[in-house]
Amino acid sequence: MSQPWILVDGYSVLHAWPRFATRKARQMSLQQRREMLVGVLRQYADHSRRRVTVVFDAYAAKHKAEGKEPMHGVEVLFSERGKTADDVIERLVAQVGDKGKILVVTSDNAERQTVETMGAQTTSAEIFEADVEAVLRELAGMVRLHTRRGSVGPRHSDWDP
């Protein structure tokens, strides 16, 4: 594994980030909030060039939630019924040779201790949010810069007929 791999406990982030606690966000369905999180993580992964996998619990679900096809830069996994996102994250960490390049994002202290013992790095959902926000601000600044220039690519008048 050459690039850092970020494993995100999806519900830990959904419960910790203020953007998912707004009145508007609380009126959304759980599926819509998951999709919103995946969209933010996709932007983060694209700009930071990091591999991101977000894992959601389906522990007590009567029906396994169906994820969409993996989005570029973000893989979405749901635990099997009777398993937790923590179980999936631990299995993924155990399968990787270079565990030092894995960052597990969760605010569950017991889970953080478990994967740290396995060799992975960890951070809380709150600290990860600050990193994501910094990357998204940088991306927004680049977009504004290109917009002020009037064009991202060559102008139509620059093309040879």
Residue pairs with C-beta under 8 A, 6 or more apart in sequence:
1 96
1 97
1 98
1 101
3 49
3 50
3 51
3 101
4 50
4 51
4 101
4 102
4 103
5 50
5 51
5 52
5 53
5 96
5 101
5 102
5 103
6 45
6 50
6 51
6 52
6 53
6 102
6 103
6 104
6 105
6 128
7 53
7 55
7 89
7 92
7 93
7 102
7 103
7 104
7 105
7 120
8 41
8 52
8 53
8 54
8 55
8 105
8 106
8 128
9 55
9 85
9 86
9 89
9 104
9 105
9 106
9 107
9 108
9 111
9 125
10 34
10 37
10 54
10 55
10 56
10 57
10 85
11 56
11 57
11 85
12 85
12 105
12 106
12 107
12 108
12 125
13 20
13 37
13 54
13 105
13 125
13 128
13 129
14 20
14 33
14 34
14 37
15 107
15 125
16 107
16 124
16 125
16 126
16 129
17 37
17 125
17 126
17 129
19 25
19 40
20 33
20 36
20 37
25 33
25 36
28 36
31 65
34 56
34 65
34 76
37 54
38 54
38 71
38 74
38 76
40 132
40 136
41 52
41 54
41 73
41 74
41 132
42 52
42 71
42 72
42 73
42 74
43 135
43 136
43 139
44 50
44 52
44 132
44 135
44 136
45 51
45 52
45 72
45 73
45 74
46 72
46 73
47 135
47 136
47 138
47 139
48 135
50 73
51 73
51 75
52 73
52 74
52 75
53 74
53 75
53 76
53 77
53 92
54 74
54 75
54 76
54 77
55 77
55 78
55 79
55 85
55 88
55 89
55 92
56 65
56 76
56 77
56 78
56 79
56 85
57 78
57 79
57 84
57 85
58 64
58 65
58 78
58 79
58 80
58 81
58 83
59 79
59 81
59 82
59 83
59 84
60 81
61 81
64 78
64 80
64 81
65 78
66 78
67 76
67 77
67 78
68 76
70 76
77 88
79 85
79 87
79 88
86 106
86 108
86 111
86 114
89 104
89 106
89 111
89 115
90 111
90 114
90 115
90 118
93 99
93 102
93 104
93 115
93 118
93 119
93 120
94 118
96 102
99 118
99 119
99 120
100 119
100 120
100 121
102 115
102 119
102 120
102 121
103 120
103 121
103 122
103 123
104 111
104 112
104 115
104 120
104 121
104 122
104 123
105 122
105 123
105 124
105 125
105 128
106 112
106 122
106 124
106 125
107 124
107 125
107 126
112 122
112 124
115 122
116 122
123 131
146 152
